[in-house]
């Protein structure tokens, strides 16, 4: 059973206690890249869909509608779907990241339709919009999610986001009362950064993870520069050693924020924000996550619609086990969806 905090209900679901060889948070974080052979099922018969995501708030193309790319895969059960689950990747992830494939394949087997959404400049989407990605661009992701809800029709809609995608899911759940997402039944955030300042510092302090994310980000920015050479020149960023300093240089140069702290604070989730919650929200994380500090999650206040599940192991969106090597993230997420099913 998960240890519950910030919740008025208990939840009995899969007990995750990996083999002792896999209890390192760093190792679990690395294994988050592992894609089992059966995880590709969700890509078979997937349909690419371009979603209208509203006006562009980056000021680079204000007269053009933002376009975000998703992939829709119908349920494989041959009966009416149990609902539609939208999966949102983390920073420098994409629709075909390992955790999205693992979860997506398990969900279509369980009877759910699945949409795997790419945020701006993630996956094969750099050409779709002139402005670059910011974690503050909640308006366009929320607008695209409202479009995804139309695919669900009268069926329930569920949001599941990992890492930065979890942060977006929480913020959409908080916006839901003011900007409703049709038929939204539950939001699930996996290892979400609630305090981006702390998460950025922890990421920079971890040499291997800093190098990985920094290289991924530089590659993404270079793609953007190649596509829009008249707008961007990111050459000098390659010499900056930390992600925090890169962010600071970038947001000052592009003029949307005064400095990196203002930018990071702009997409934080503060304890007082939870008062706006109007849809069930589950937060799943691990105490040994090297990037996300659990104090930020435990600081959230008690709310009848909020469940907190902090496992002792799992790293950052890992949750693997041995003999055989397998990813147990679906065993942790599916019961949360089934719990929502039972309340319909």
C-alpha positions in Angstrom: 0.0 0.0 0.0 1.2 3.5 -0.7 1.8 5.8 2.3 -0.9 8.4 1.9 -0.5 12.1 2.8 -2.7 15.0 1.9 -5.7 12.7 1.2 -8.9 11.8 2.9 -9.1 8.3 1.3 -6.9 5.3 1.4 -5.9 3.4 -1.7 -4.8 -0.2 -2.0 -2.8 -0.8 -5.1 0.3 -2.5 -6.3 3.1 -2.7 -3.8 6.3 -1.6 -5.5 9.4 -2.9 -3.8 12.1 -3.6 -6.4 14.9 -6.1 -6.1 17.7 -4.7 -3.9 20.0 -4.4 -6.9 17.6 -1.8 -8.3 16.9 0.4 -5.3 19.3 3.2 -6.3 17.5 6.3 -7.4 20.2 7.1 -9.9 20.0 3.6 -11.4 16.2 3.7 -11.6 16.5 7.1 -13.3 18.8 5.7 -16.0 16.5 2.6 -16.5 13.7 5.0 -17.3 15.1 4.9 -20.8 14.6 1.2 -21.1 11.9 0.2 -23.6 10.6 -3.4 -23.3 9.9 -5.2 -26.5 6.1 -5.3 -25.9 6.0 -1.5 -25.3 5.8 -0.7 -29.0 2.2 -2.0 -29.3 0.8 1.6 -28.8 2.6 2.7 -32.0 0.9 0.1 -34.2 -2.1 1.8 -35.8 -1.3 5.2 -34.2 -2.8 8.2 -36.0 -1.0 11.5 -36.0 -3.3 14.4 -35.1 -2.5 18.2 -35.2 -4.3 20.1 -32.5 -5.3 23.7 -32.6 -3.6 25.1 -29.4 -4.7 28.7 -29.6 -2.7 31.9 -29.9 1.1 32.0 -29.7 2.2 33.6 -26.4 5.9 33.7 -27.3 5.5 36.9 -29.4 7.4 35.3 -32.3 4.2 34.5 -34.4 1.3 36.2 -32.6 -1.0 36.1 -35.7 -0.7 32.3 -36.2 -2.4 29.5 -34.2 -0.1 27.2 -32.3 -0.1 23.6 -33.6 0.8 20.7 -31.3 1.2 17.1 -32.6 -0.2 14.1 -30.9 -0.7 10.4 -31.7 -4.0 8.7 -31.1 -4.2 4.9 -30.6 -7.6 3.2 -30.1 -8.2 0.5 -27.5 -7.3 -3.1 -28.5 -10.1 -4.8 -26.5 -12.7 -4.6 -29.3 -15.4 -3.1 -27.0 -16.4 0.4 -26.0 -13.3 2.1 -24.6 -13.2 2.8 -20.8 -12.1 6.3 -21.6 -9.4 8.3 -23.2 -6.0 8.8 -21.5 -3.8 11.6 -22.6 -0.1 11.2 -21.8 2.3 14.1 -21.6 6.0 13.7 -21.6 8.7 15.4 -19.6 11.3 18.0 -20.6 13.2 16.9 -23.7 11.0 13.8 -23.8 8.4 13.2 -26.5 5.4 11.1 -27.5 7.7 8.0 -28.1 9.7 8.2 -24.9 10.0 4.9 -23.1 7.6 5.7 -20.2 4.9 6.9 -22.7 5.3 3.7 -24.8 5.2 1.5 -21.7 2.1 3.2 -20.3 0.4 3.7 -23.6 0.7 0.0 -24.6 -0.5 -1.2 -21.2 -3.5 1.2 -21.3 -4.7 0.2 -24.8 -4.5 -3.4 -23.6 -6.6 -2.4 -20.6 -9.4 -1.0 -22.8 -8.5 2.8 -22.9 -7.9 4.9 -26.0 -4.6 6.8 -25.7 -3.3 10.1 -27.0 0.4 10.9 -26.6 0.9 14.6 -26.9 4.1 16.4 -27.9 4.6 19.8 -26.4 6.2 22.4 -28.6 9.7 21.6 -29.8 9.5 18.0 -28.5 9.6 15.1 -30.8 9.3 15.9 -34.6 7.6 19.3 -34.0 10.3 22.0 -34.2 9.0 23.2 -37.5 5.4 23.7 -36.4 5.8 26.9 -34.5 8.4 29.7 -34.7 8.6 30.4 -31.0 10.7 28.1 -28.8 9.4 26.0 -25.9 9.0 27.5 -22.4 7.6 25.6 -19.5 5.3 28.5 -18.8 3.3 27.8 -22.0 0.4 26.3 -20.1 -2.2 28.1 -22.2 -1.4 26.2 -25.4 -1.2 22.8 -23.8 -4.5 23.4 -22.0 -6.1 24.4 -25.3 -4.8 21.3 -27.0 -6.1 19.2 -24.2 -9.5 20.7 -24.7 -9.3 19.6 -28.3 -8.2 16.1 -27.2 -11.3 15.9 -25.1 -13.4 16.1 -28.2 -11.9 12.8 -29.3 -13.2 11.2 -26.1 -16.8 12.2 -27.0 -19.0 11.2 -24.1 -16.3 8.9 -22.6 -14.2 10.1 -19.5 -10.9 11.8 -20.1 -7.8 11.2 -17.9 -4.6 13.2 -17.9 -1.3 11.5 -17.0 2.0 13.4 -17.1 5.6 12.5 -16.2 8.2 14.8 -14.8 7.6 18.3 -16.4 4.5 16.8 -18.0 3.3 16.1 -14.5 3.8 19.8 -13.7 1.6 20.7 -16.7 -1.0 18.2 -15.7 -1.2 19.7 -12.2 -1.5 23.2 -13.5 -4.2 22.1 -16.0 -6.1 20.5 -13.1 -5.9 23.8 -11.2 -7.1 25.7 -14.3 -10.0 23.3 -14.9 -12.5 25.3 -12.7 -11.9 28.4 -14.8 -11.3 26.8 -18.2 -13.1 23.4 -18.1 -11.7 20.4 -20.0 -14.8 18.4 -21.1 -15.4 15.1 -19.2 -12.1 15.3 -17.3 -12.3 12.7 -14.5 -8.8 12.5 -13.0 -5.3 14.0 -13.4 -2.2 11.9 -12.5 1.2 13.6 -12.1 4.3 11.3 -11.9 7.4 12.8 -10.3 6.4 16.4 -11.0 8.7 19.3 -10.3 6.6 21.6 -8.1 9.5 23.8 -7.2 11.4 24.3 -10.4 14.2 26.3 -8.7 15.0 23.4 -6.5 14.6 20.9 -9.3 17.0 22.9 -11.5 19.6 23.1 -8.8 19.4 19.3 -8.1 19.7 18.6 -11.8 22.8 20.8 -12.1 24.3 19.1 -9.1 24.1 15.7 -10.8 26.9 15.5 -13.3 25.5 12.6 -15.5 21.9 13.9 -15.6 23.0 17.5 -16.2 25.1 16.4 -19.1 22.3 14.3 -20.6 19.6 17.0 -20.4 22.0 19.8 -21.4 23.0 17.9 -24.5 19.4 17.1 -25.4 18.4 20.7 -24.9 21.3 22.0 -27.0 20.4 19.6 -29.8 16.8 20.8 -29.7 17.8 24.5 -29.8 20.1 23.8 -32.8 17.2 22.2 -34.7 15.3 25.4 -34.0 18.1 27.6 -35.2 18.5 25.5 -38.4 14.8 25.9 -39.2 14.6 29.6 -38.3 18.2 31.0 -38.7 16.8 34.6 -39.1 15.3 34.3 -35.5 17.8 32.4 -33.5 21.5 32.0 -32.8 22.2 29.7 -29.8 25.9 29.2 -30.5 27.1 30.8 -27.3 25.0 28.6 -25.1 27.2 25.6 -25.9 30.0 27.1 -23.7 27.7 27.6 -20.6 28.2 24.7 -18.2 24.9 24.6 -16.3 21.3 24.4 -17.2 20.4 27.2 -14.8 22.9 29.6 -16.4 21.7 28.6 -19.9 18.1 29.4 -18.9 19.2 32.7 -17.5 21.0 33.7 -20.6 18.2 32.6 -22.8 15.2 34.2 -21.1 17.1 37.5 -20.8 18.1 37.5 -24.4 14.5 36.7 -25.6 13.0 39.2 -23.2 10.1 37.3 -21.8 11.5 37.2 -18.2 13.9 39.4 -16.3 16.0 36.4 -15.1 16.0 32.7 -14.5 14.4 32.9 -11.1 11.4 34.8 -12.4 11.1 32.2 -15.2 11.3 29.2 -12.8 8.9 30.7 -10.4 6.4 31.3 -13.2 5.6 27.6 -13.6 5.9 26.5 -10.0 3.0 24.9 -8.1 2.7 26.5 -4.6 0.8 25.0 -1.7 -1.8 27.8 -1.8 -2.6 26.9 -5.4 -4.2 23.6 -4.3 -7.2 25.5 -3.1 -8.2 25.9 -6.8 -8.4 22.1 -7.3 -11.8 21.0 -8.7 -11.0 17.6 -10.2 -9.3 14.6 -8.5 -5.6 14.8 -8.6 -3.1 12.0 -7.8 0.6 12.7 -7.4 3.0 9.7 -7.6 6.6 10.1 -6.8 9.7 8.4 -5.2 11.6 9.4 -2.1 14.9 8.6 -3.9 14.2 10.7 -7.0 17.5 12.6 -7.6 15.8 15.6 -9.2 12.5 16.0 -7.3 12.6 16.7 -3.6 9.7 15.1 -1.7 9.5 18.0 0.7 7.9 20.0 -2.1 5.2 17.4 -2.4 4.6 16.9 1.3 4.3 20.7 1.7 1.0 20.6 -0.2 -2.0 21.0 2.0 -4.7 18.5 2.7 -7.5 18.6 0.1 -10.4 16.2 -0.5 -9.5 15.9 -4.2 -5.7 15.4 -3.7 -3.9 12.1 -3.2 -0.1 11.9 -2.5 1.7 8.6 -3.0 5.4 8.7 -2.2 7.2 5.4 -2.7 10.5 4.7 -1.1 12.1 3.6 -4.4 11.6 4.4 -8.1 14.1 7.2 -9.0 12.9 9.7 -11.5 10.1 8.0 -13.5 11.9 4.7 -13.2 9.9 2.0 -11.3 11.6 -1.0 -12.8 12.2 -4.4 -11.3 14.4 -7.4 -12.0 14.1 -11.1 -13.0 12.9 -10.4 -15.5 13.7 -6.7 -16.1 10.4 -5.0 -16.4 8.7 -1.6 -16.0 6.0 -1.5 -13.3 4.8 2.0 -13.9 1.5 0.6 -15.4 0.9 -1.3 -12.2 1.1 1.9 -10.3 -1.0 4.1 -12.6 -3.8 1.8 -13.8 -5.3 1.4 -10.3 -5.6 5.1 -10.1 -7.6 5.2 -13.3 -9.7 2.2 -12.1 -10.5 4.1 -8.9 -11.8 7.0 -11.0 -13.9 4.5 -13.1 -15.6 3.3 -9.9 -16.8 6.8 -9.1 -18.6 7.3 -12.5 
